[in-house]
Amino acid sequence: MNQPPETSIRVSEKDLYTFVSQAAQKVGLPKEKAELLAKLLVTNDLRGVFSHGTQQIATYARLMRDGKLNPNPNVQVINETPLSVTMDGDGGLGYFPAYEGTLKAIEKAKAQGVGLMSSRNHGHFGAAGIYSRLTVGHDLLTFVTSGAQLNLSEGKSIYSAGGGSPMSFCSPGDGEDPLVLDFGAMHDLYASSPHREEIARLAPGMVFRSIGLGAICQIWGGFLAGVPLEEERAVKEYSGANQGALVITFRIDLFADPDLFKQEMDAYVRQVKTLTPLEGFEQSHLPGGPEAERERTYQEAGIPVGPRHQERLENLAEELDLEVPWH
């Protein structure tokens, strides 16, 4: 769960955007793609999704510089129907085929009622919520997931079956903030989690549900996109191109009047705010509410950049002969 850093410096979204764009271009990403990547990463920081924000450029830039991802991918449509589109990422970052493909899926849903996008042959596509939020404003309901190359072998823990497990759901409102559920089902069950065994002992059903959700991410977002179970069967030019993604979006008016539906959503959002929050939290929210509030705050006050975030960008800046925004 992303929380604002305890200690931080404030950096404007403009300055972080410029740094990310410059770093991406330094390793060969064309300007248009570099600027799109910068926009998406900075927006995640604005929403407080720091794990998938601008600090990720430190990983991405090195992957492109070192030839593990294609820095200048030729993203293409490889299959298309009135309802669906399949995108090939040409061994680059997953943001580019997933973003373009989601826009195409939105147009298909507006025209046909339902739009589906599958992307393949690419690296990390970032936070799943990037793509569900693209559908806000189009009276659509959306599900997004992604799958990555697994590394399963006899004797490994059952936890490894869940993979990375990213997924997002989105439901628009009218005047209130839209519901944007964006999470990793296995996040609290990774090997690095200090409480994994305690969680499994106290709530085994929750663990099995998390693994089950992770399996769906892998099957729908990975296998369906051509990511095989065994890595030795993978066909790829770039070693980092080990992921796929899936977007499903459909029109509200297939089932209900969109205006009435969004009014119901607004009432739901408002009523949830009156509920008693969890211990340690000041207010109750539906998913997406806290992120929307942070975005409004950080646009005015600047994005809080914590020590680890600063260190990652400073190290990258030194490698690429760039200046970080706070010097």
Contacts in CASP RR format, 6 or more apart in sequence:
PFRMAT RR
TARGET T0000
AUTHOR 0000-0000-0000
METHOD contacts of the structure
MODEL  1
MNQPPETSIRVSEKDLYTFVSQAAQKVGLPKEKAELLAKLLVTNDLRGVF
SHGTQQIATYARLMRDGKLNPNPNVQVINETPLSVTMDGDGGLGYFPAYE
GTLKAIEKAKAQGVGLMSSRNHGHFGAAGIYSRLTVGHDLLTFVTSGAQL
NLSEGKSIYSAGGGSPMSFCSPGDGEDPLVLDFGAMHDLYASSPHREEIA
RLAPGMVFRSIGLGAICQIWGGFLAGVPLEEERAVKEYSGANQGALVITF
RIDLFADPDLFKQEMDAYVRQVKTLTPLEGFEQSHLPGGPEAERERTYQE
AGIPVGPRHQERLENLAEELDLEVPWH
1 187 0 8 1.000
2 48 0 8 1.000
2 49 0 8 1.000
2 50 0 8 1.000
2 51 0 8 1.000
4 48 0 8 1.000
4 50 0 8 1.000
4 294 0 8 1.000
4 304 0 8 1.000
5 50 0 8 1.000
5 304 0 8 1.000
5 305 0 8 1.000
5 306 0 8 1.000
5 307 0 8 1.000
5 308 0 8 1.000
5 309 0 8 1.000
7 306 0 8 1.000
7 307 0 8 1.000
8 304 0 8 1.000
8 305 0 8 1.000
8 306 0 8 1.000
8 307 0 8 1.000
8 309 0 8 1.000
9 304 0 8 1.000
9 305 0 8 1.000
9 306 0 8 1.000
9 310 0 8 1.000
9 326 0 8 1.000
10 301 0 8 1.000
10 302 0 8 1.000
10 303 0 8 1.000
10 304 0 8 1.000
10 305 0 8 1.000
11 302 0 8 1.000
11 303 0 8 1.000
11 305 0 8 1.000
11 325 0 8 1.000
11 326 0 8 1.000
12 302 0 8 1.000
12 303 0 8 1.000
12 325 0 8 1.000
13 42 0 8 1.000
13 45 0 8 1.000
13 46 0 8 1.000
13 298 0 8 1.000
13 299 0 8 1.000
13 302 0 8 1.000
13 303 0 8 1.000
15 325 0 8 1.000
16 38 0 8 1.000
16 41 0 8 1.000
16 42 0 8 1.000
16 45 0 8 1.000
16 54 0 8 1.000
16 303 0 8 1.000
16 305 0 8 1.000
16 325 0 8 1.000
17 35 0 8 1.000
17 38 0 8 1.000
17 39 0 8 1.000
17 42 0 8 1.000
18 38 0 8 1.000
18 325 0 8 1.000
19 54 0 8 1.000
19 57 0 8 1.000
19 313 0 8 1.000
19 317 0 8 1.000
19 322 0 8 1.000
19 324 0 8 1.000
19 325 0 8 1.000
20 34 0 8 1.000
20 37 0 8 1.000
20 38 0 8 1.000
20 41 0 8 1.000
20 42 0 8 1.000
20 54 0 8 1.000
20 57 0 8 1.000
21 31 0 8 1.000
21 34 0 8 1.000
21 35 0 8 1.000
21 37 0 8 1.000
21 38 0 8 1.000
22 34 0 8 1.000
22 322 0 8 1.000
23 57 0 8 1.000
23 61 0 8 1.000
23 316 0 8 1.000
23 317 0 8 1.000
23 320 0 8 1.000
23 322 0 8 1.000
24 33 0 8 1.000
24 34 0 8 1.000
24 37 0 8 1.000
24 38 0 8 1.000
24 57 0 8 1.000
24 60 0 8 1.000
24 61 0 8 1.000
24 64 0 8 1.000
25 31 0 8 1.000
25 34 0 8 1.000
26 61 0 8 1.000
26 320 0 8 1.000
26 321 0 8 1.000
26 322 0 8 1.000
27 61 0 8 1.000
27 62 0 8 1.000
27 64 0 8 1.000
27 65 0 8 1.000
27 71 0 8 1.000
27 320 0 8 1.000
28 64 0 8 1.000
28 71 0 8 1.000
28 72 0 8 1.000
29 37 0 8 1.000
29 64 0 8 1.000
29 71 0 8 1.000
29 72 0 8 1.000
30 72 0 8 1.000
33 73 0 8 1.000
33 96 0 8 1.000
36 95 0 8 1.000
36 96 0 8 1.000
36 99 0 8 1.000
37 57 0 8 1.000
37 60 0 8 1.000
37 93 0 8 1.000
37 95 0 8 1.000
38 54 0 8 1.000
40 95 0 8 1.000
40 99 0 8 1.000
40 126 0 8 1.000
40 130 0 8 1.000
41 52 0 8 1.000
41 53 0 8 1.000
41 54 0 8 1.000
41 56 0 8 1.000
41 57 0 8 1.000
42 53 0 8 1.000
42 54 0 8 1.000
42 303 0 8 1.000
43 130 0 8 1.000
43 295 0 8 1.000
44 50 0 8 1.000
44 52 0 8 1.000
44 53 0 8 1.000
44 54 0 8 1.000
44 126 0 8 1.000
44 127 0 8 1.000
44 130 0 8 1.000
45 53 0 8 1.000
45 54 0 8 1.000
45 298 0 8 1.000
45 303 0 8 1.000
46 294 0 8 1.000
46 295 0 8 1.000
46 298 0 8 1.000
46 299 0 8 1.000
46 303 0 8 1.000
47 291 0 8 1.000
47 292 0 8 1.000
47 294 0 8 1.000
47 295 0 8 1.000
48 291 0 8 1.000
48 294 0 8 1.000
48 295 0 8 1.000
48 298 0 8 1.000
49 127 0 8 1.000
49 182 0 8 1.000
49 291 0 8 1.000
50 309 0 8 1.000
52 126 0 8 1.000
52 127 0 8 1.000
53 127 0 8 1.000
54 309 0 8 1.000
54 313 0 8 1.000
55 308 0 8 1.000
55 309 0 8 1.000
55 312 0 8 1.000
55 313 0 8 1.000
56 124 0 8 1.000
56 126 0 8 1.000
57 313 0 8 1.000
57 316 0 8 1.000
58 312 0 8 1.000
58 313 0 8 1.000
58 315 0 8 1.000
58 316 0 8 1.000
59 124 0 8 1.000
60 69 0 8 1.000
60 93 0 8 1.000
60 124 0 8 1.000
61 316 0 8 1.000
61 320 0 8 1.000
62 316 0 8 1.000
62 319 0 8 1.000
63 69 0 8 1.000
63 240 0 8 1.000
64 70 0 8 1.000
64 71 0 8 1.000
64 92 0 8 1.000
64 93 0 8 1.000
65 71 0 8 1.000
67 238 0 8 1.000
68 238 0 8 1.000
68 239 0 8 1.000
68 240 0 8 1.000
69 91 0 8 1.000
69 92 0 8 1.000
69 93 0 8 1.000
69 123 0 8 1.000
69 238 0 8 1.000
69 240 0 8 1.000
69 241 0 8 1.000
70 90 0 8 1.000
70 91 0 8 1.000
70 92 0 8 1.000
70 237 0 8 1.000
70 238 0 8 1.000
70 241 0 8 1.000
71 92 0 8 1.000
73 89 0 8 1.000
73 90 0 8 1.000
73 91 0 8 1.000
73 92 0 8 1.000
73 93 0 8 1.000
73 96 0 8 1.000
73 122 0 8 1.000
74 90 0 8 1.000
75 87 0 8 1.000
75 88 0 8 1.000
75 89 0 8 1.000
75 90 0 8 1.000
75 96 0 8 1.000
75 97 0 8 1.000
75 100 0 8 1.000
76 87 0 8 1.000
76 88 0 8 1.000
76 89 0 8 1.000
76 90 0 8 1.000
77 85 0 8 1.000
77 86 0 8 1.000
77 87 0 8 1.000
77 88 0 8 1.000
77 104 0 8 1.000
78 86 0 8 1.000
78 87 0 8 1.000
78 88 0 8 1.000
79 85 0 8 1.000
79 86 0 8 1.000
80 86 0 8 1.000
80 104 0 8 1.000
82 108 0 8 1.000
82 111 0 8 1.000
82 112 0 8 1.000
83 108 0 8 1.000
83 112 0 8 1.000
83 114 0 8 1.000
83 115 0 8 1.000
83 116 0 8 1.000
84 105 0 8 1.000
84 108 0 8 1.000
84 115 0 8 1.000
84 116 0 8 1.000
84 117 0 8 1.000
84 118 0 8 1.000
85 101 0 8 1.000
85 104 0 8 1.000
85 105 0 8 1.000
85 108 0 8 1.000
85 116 0 8 1.000
85 117 0 8 1.000
85 118 0 8 1.000
86 117 0 8 1.000
86 118 0 8 1.000
86 119 0 8 1.000
86 120 0 8 1.000
87 97 0 8 1.000
87 98 0 8 1.000
87 100 0 8 1.000
87 101 0 8 1.000
87 117 0 8 1.000
87 118 0 8 1.000
87 119 0 8 1.000
87 120 0 8 1.000
88 97 0 8 1.000
88 119 0 8 1.000
88 120 0 8 1.000
88 121 0 8 1.000
89 96 0 8 1.000
89 97 0 8 1.000
89 119 0 8 1.000
89 120 0 8 1.000
89 121 0 8 1.000
89 122 0 8 1.000
89 241 0 8 1.000
90 121 0 8 1.000
90 122 0 8 1.000
91 121 0 8 1.000
91 122 0 8 1.000
91 123 0 8 1.000
91 236 0 8 1.000
91 237 0 8 1.000
91 238 0 8 1.000
91 240 0 8 1.000
91 241 0 8 1.000
92 122 0 8 1.000
92 123 0 8 1.000
92 238 0 8 1.000
92 241 0 8 1.000
93 122 0 8 1.000
93 123 0 8 1.000
93 124 0 8 1.000
93 125 0 8 1.000
94 119 0 8 1.000
94 122 0 8 1.000
94 123 0 8 1.000
94 124 0 8 1.000
94 125 0 8 1.000
94 126 0 8 1.000
94 243 0 8 1.000
94 244 0 8 1.000
94 245 0 8 1.000
95 125 0 8 1.000
95 126 0 8 1.000
95 130 0 8 1.000
96 122 0 8 1.000
97 119 0 8 1.000
97 120 0 8 1.000
97 122 0 8 1.000
97 245 0 8 1.000
98 117 0 8 1.000
98 119 0 8 1.000
98 122 0 8 1.000
98 125 0 8 1.000
98 130 0 8 1.000
98 131 0 8 1.000
98 245 0 8 1.000
98 247 0 8 1.000
99 130 0 8 1.000
99 131 0 8 1.000
99 134 0 8 1.000
101 117 0 8 1.000
101 119 0 8 1.000
101 247 0 8 1.000
102 117 0 8 1.000
102 131 0 8 1.000
102 134 0 8 1.000
102 135 0 8 1.000
102 144 0 8 1.000
102 247 0 8 1.000
102 249 0 8 1.000
103 134 0 8 1.000
104 117 0 8 1.000
105 115 0 8 1.000
105 116 0 8 1.000
105 117 0 8 1.000
105 247 0 8 1.000
105 249 0 8 1.000
106 115 0 8 1.000
106 134 0 8 1.000
106 135 0 8 1.000
106 138 0 8 1.000
106 140 0 8 1.000
106 249 0 8 1.000
108 114 0 8 1.000
108 115 0 8 1.000
108 116 0 8 1.000
109 115 0 8 1.000
109 135 0 8 1.000
109 138 0 8 1.000
109 140 0 8 1.000
109 249 0 8 1.000
109 250 0 8 1.000
109 251 0 8 1.000
110 138 0 8 1.000
110 140 0 8 1.000
110 251 0 8 1.000
113 250 0 8 1.000
113 251 0 8 1.000
113 254 0 8 1.000
114 248 0 8 1.000
114 249 0 8 1.000
114 250 0 8 1.000
114 251 0 8 1.000
114 254 0 8 1.000
115 247 0 8 1.000
115 248 0 8 1.000
115 249 0 8 1.000
115 250 0 8 1.000
116 246 0 8 1.000
116 247 0 8 1.000
116 248 0 8 1.000
116 249 0 8 1.000
117 245 0 8 1.000
117 246 0 8 1.000
117 247 0 8 1.000
118 221 0 8 1.000
118 224 0 8 1.000
118 225 0 8 1.000
118 244 0 8 1.000
118 245 0 8 1.000
118 246 0 8 1.000
118 247 0 8 1.000
119 125 0 8 1.000
119 225 0 8 1.000
119 244 0 8 1.000
119 245 0 8 1.000
119 246 0 8 1.000
120 225 0 8 1.000
120 226 0 8 1.000
120 227 0 8 1.000
120 244 0 8 1.000
121 236 0 8 1.000
121 241 0 8 1.000
121 244 0 8 1.000
122 241 0 8 1.000
122 243 0 8 1.000
122 244 0 8 1.000
122 245 0 8 1.000
123 240 0 8 1.000
123 241 0 8 1.000
123 242 0 8 1.000
123 243 0 8 1.000
123 244 0 8 1.000
124 243 0 8 1.000
125 131 0 8 1.000
125 146 0 8 1.000
125 243 0 8 1.000
125 244 0 8 1.000
125 245 0 8 1.000
126 166 0 8 1.000
127 166 0 8 1.000
127 168 0 8 1.000
127 182 0 8 1.000
128 144 0 8 1.000
128 145 0 8 1.000
128 146 0 8 1.000
128 166 0 8 1.000
128 167 0 8 1.000
128 168 0 8 1.000
128 182 0 8 1.000
129 144 0 8 1.000
129 168 0 8 1.000
129 170 0 8 1.000
129 180 0 8 1.000
129 182 0 8 1.000
131 142 0 8 1.000
131 144 0 8 1.000
131 168 0 8 1.000
131 245 0 8 1.000
131 247 0 8 1.000
132 142 0 8 1.000
132 143 0 8 1.000
132 144 0 8 1.000
132 168 0 8 1.000
132 169 0 8 1.000
132 170 0 8 1.000
132 180 0 8 1.000
132 182 0 8 1.000
132 247 0 8 1.000
133 170 0 8 1.000
133 178 0 8 1.000
133 180 0 8 1.000
135 141 0 8 1.000
135 142 0 8 1.000
135 170 0 8 1.000
135 172 0 8 1.000
135 249 0 8 1.000
136 170 0 8 1.000
136 172 0 8 1.000
136 178 0 8 1.000
136 180 0 8 1.000
137 172 0 8 1.000
139 172 0 8 1.000
139 251 0 8 1.000
139 252 0 8 1.000
139 253 0 8 1.000
139 258 0 8 1.000
139 262 0 8 1.000
140 170 0 8 1.000
140 172 0 8 1.000
140 249 0 8 1.000
140 250 0 8 1.000
140 251 0 8 1.000
140 252 0 8 1.000
141 169 0 8 1.000
141 170 0 8 1.000
141 171 0 8 1.000
141 249 0 8 1.000
141 250 0 8 1.000
141 252 0 8 1.000
142 168 0 8 1.000
142 169 0 8 1.000
142 170 0 8 1.000
142 247 0 8 1.000
142 248 0 8 1.000
142 249 0 8 1.000
142 250 0 8 1.000
143 167 0 8 1.000
143 168 0 8 1.000
143 169 0 8 1.000
143 247 0 8 1.000
143 248 0 8 1.000
143 249 0 8 1.000
144 167 0 8 1.000
144 168 0 8 1.000
144 169 0 8 1.000
144 170 0 8 1.000
144 245 0 8 1.000
144 246 0 8 1.000
144 247 0 8 1.000
144 248 0 8 1.000
145 166 0 8 1.000
145 167 0 8 1.000
145 168 0 8 1.000
145 216 0 8 1.000
145 217 0 8 1.000
145 220 0 8 1.000
145 221 0 8 1.000
145 245 0 8 1.000
145 246 0 8 1.000
146 166 0 8 1.000
146 217 0 8 1.000
146 221 0 8 1.000
146 222 0 8 1.000
146 243 0 8 1.000
146 244 0 8 1.000
146 245 0 8 1.000
146 246 0 8 1.000
147 163 0 8 1.000
147 164 0 8 1.000
147 166 0 8 1.000
147 217 0 8 1.000
147 218 0 8 1.000
147 221 0 8 1.000
147 222 0 8 1.000
147 225 0 8 1.000
147 227 0 8 1.000
147 243 0 8 1.000
147 244 0 8 1.000
147 245 0 8 1.000
148 163 0 8 1.000
148 164 0 8 1.000
148 218 0 8 1.000
148 222 0 8 1.000
148 227 0 8 1.000
148 242 0 8 1.000
148 243 0 8 1.000
148 244 0 8 1.000
149 227 0 8 1.000
149 231 0 8 1.000
149 234 0 8 1.000
149 242 0 8 1.000
149 243 0 8 1.000
150 160 0 8 1.000
150 161 0 8 1.000
150 163 0 8 1.000
150 218 0 8 1.000
150 229 0 8 1.000
150 231 0 8 1.000
151 160 0 8 1.000
151 231 0 8 1.000
152 160 0 8 1.000
152 161 0 8 1.000
152 229 0 8 1.000
157 191 0 8 1.000
158 211 0 8 1.000
159 186 0 8 1.000
159 189 0 8 1.000
159 190 0 8 1.000
159 191 0 8 1.000
159 196 0 8 1.000
159 211 0 8 1.000
161 211 0 8 1.000
161 214 0 8 1.000
161 215 0 8 1.000
162 185 0 8 1.000
162 186 0 8 1.000
162 210 0 8 1.000
162 211 0 8 1.000
162 212 0 8 1.000
162 213 0 8 1.000
162 214 0 8 1.000
162 215 0 8 1.000
162 217 0 8 1.000
162 218 0 8 1.000
163 186 0 8 1.000
163 214 0 8 1.000
163 217 0 8 1.000
163 218 0 8 1.000
164 184 0 8 1.000
164 186 0 8 1.000
164 214 0 8 1.000
164 217 0 8 1.000
164 218 0 8 1.000
165 184 0 8 1.000
165 185 0 8 1.000
165 186 0 8 1.000
165 187 0 8 1.000
165 210 0 8 1.000
165 213 0 8 1.000
165 214 0 8 1.000
165 217 0 8 1.000
165 218 0 8 1.000
166 183 0 8 1.000
166 184 0 8 1.000
166 217 0 8 1.000
167 181 0 8 1.000
167 182 0 8 1.000
167 183 0 8 1.000
167 184 0 8 1.000
167 185 0 8 1.000
167 213 0 8 1.000
167 216 0 8 1.000
167 217 0 8 1.000
168 180 0 8 1.000
168 181 0 8 1.000
168 182 0 8 1.000
168 183 0 8 1.000
169 179 0 8 1.000
169 180 0 8 1.000
169 181 0 8 1.000
170 178 0 8 1.000
170 179 0 8 1.000
170 180 0 8 1.000
170 181 0 8 1.000
171 178 0 8 1.000
171 179 0 8 1.000
171 265 0 8 1.000
172 178 0 8 1.000
172 179 0 8 1.000
172 262 0 8 1.000
172 265 0 8 1.000
173 179 0 8 1.000
173 262 0 8 1.000
173 265 0 8 1.000
173 266 0 8 1.000
173 269 0 8 1.000
174 259 0 8 1.000
174 262 0 8 1.000
174 263 0 8 1.000
174 265 0 8 1.000
174 266 0 8 1.000
175 262 0 8 1.000
175 266 0 8 1.000
176 265 0 8 1.000
176 266 0 8 1.000
176 269 0 8 1.000
176 270 0 8 1.000
177 269 0 8 1.000
177 288 0 8 1.000
177 289 0 8 1.000
177 292 0 8 1.000
177 293 0 8 1.000
178 265 0 8 1.000
178 288 0 8 1.000
178 292 0 8 1.000
179 265 0 8 1.000
179 269 0 8 1.000
179 286 0 8 1.000
179 287 0 8 1.000
179 288 0 8 1.000
180 287 0 8 1.000
180 288 0 8 1.000
180 289 0 8 1.000
180 291 0 8 1.000
181 287 0 8 1.000
181 288 0 8 1.000
182 287 0 8 1.000
182 288 0 8 1.000
182 291 0 8 1.000
183 287 0 8 1.000
184 214 0 8 1.000
185 209 0 8 1.000
185 210 0 8 1.000
185 211 0 8 1.000
185 212 0 8 1.000
185 213 0 8 1.000
185 214 0 8 1.000
185 217 0 8 1.000
186 210 0 8 1.000
186 211 0 8 1.000
186 213 0 8 1.000
186 214 0 8 1.000
188 195 0 8 1.000
188 196 0 8 1.000
188 199 0 8 1.000
188 210 0 8 1.000
189 196 0 8 1.000
189 199 0 8 1.000
189 200 0 8 1.000
189 207 0 8 1.000
189 210 0 8 1.000
189 211 0 8 1.000
190 196 0 8 1.000
193 199 0 8 1.000
199 206 0 8 1.000
199 207 0 8 1.000
200 207 0 8 1.000
220 246 0 8 1.000
221 227 0 8 1.000
221 244 0 8 1.000
221 245 0 8 1.000
221 246 0 8 1.000
222 243 0 8 1.000
222 244 0 8 1.000
222 246 0 8 1.000
223 229 0 8 1.000
224 246 0 8 1.000
225 243 0 8 1.000
225 244 0 8 1.000
225 245 0 8 1.000
225 246 0 8 1.000
226 244 0 8 1.000
227 234 0 8 1.000
227 242 0 8 1.000
227 243 0 8 1.000
227 244 0 8 1.000
228 234 0 8 1.000
231 242 0 8 1.000
234 242 0 8 1.000
236 242 0 8 1.000
251 258 0 8 1.000
252 258 0 8 1.000
252 261 0 8 1.000
252 262 0 8 1.000
268 286 0 8 1.000
269 286 0 8 1.000
269 289 0 8 1.000
272 284 0 8 1.000
272 285 0 8 1.000
272 286 0 8 1.000
273 283 0 8 1.000
273 284 0 8 1.000
273 285 0 8 1.000
274 284 0 8 1.000
275 284 0 8 1.000
276 284 0 8 1.000
277 283 0 8 1.000
277 284 0 8 1.000
278 284 0 8 1.000
298 304 0 8 1.000
305 313 0 8 1.000
305 326 0 8 1.000
310 324 0 8 1.000
310 326 0 8 1.000
313 324 0 8 1.000
314 324 0 8 1.000
316 322 0 8 1.000
317 323 0 8 1.000
317 324 0 8 1.000
END
